[in-house]
Amino acid sequence: MDAEPNDPLPDGVAQSVLLPEERTTVHRLAERRPDIAWDRLVFSVKESVYKAW
């Protein structure tokens, strides 16, 4: 299990770990649901897949 805070990633991290297409999607999702830290959620999913691999 991996628990992350529902807070945005620190400055510069999203640019390092998310593809441009992912950043675009995160931005669109945040417009609809600003209560969710989408950048951290996508990062956490990617990290979990990497660890499981």
For each residue, the residues with C-beta under 8 A, 3 or more apart:
1:
2: 44 47 48
3:
4: 40 41 44
5: 37 40
6: 35 36 37 40
7: 37 40
8: 37 39 40
9: 13 14 17 37 39 40 43
10: 13
11:
12: 15 16
13: 9 10 16 17 39 43
14: 9 17 18 23 26 39 43
15: 12 18 23
16: 12 13
17: 9 13 14 43 46
18: 14 15 22 23 26 39 42 43
19: 22 23
20: 23 24
21: 24 25
22: 18 19 25 26 42
23: 14 15 18 19 20 26 27 39
24: 20 21 27 28
25: 21 22 28 29 38 42
26: 14 18 22 23 29 30 38 39 42
27: 23 24 30 31
28: 24 25 31 32
29: 25 26 32 33 36 38
30: 26 27 33 34 36 38
31: 27 28 34
32: 28 29
33: 29 30 36 38
34: 30 31
35: 6
36: 6 29 30 33 41
37: 5 6 7 8 9 40 41
38: 25 26 29 30 33 41 42
39: 8 9 13 14 18 23 26 42 43
40: 4 5 6 7 8 9 37 43 44
41: 4 36 37 38 44 45
42: 18 22 25 26 38 39 45 46
43: 9 13 14 17 18 39 40 46 47
44: 2 4 40 41 47 48
45: 41 42 48 49
46: 17 42 43 49 50
47: 2 43 44 50 51
48: 2 44 45 51 52
49: 45 46 52 53
50: 46 47 53
51: 47 48
52: 48 49
53: 49 50
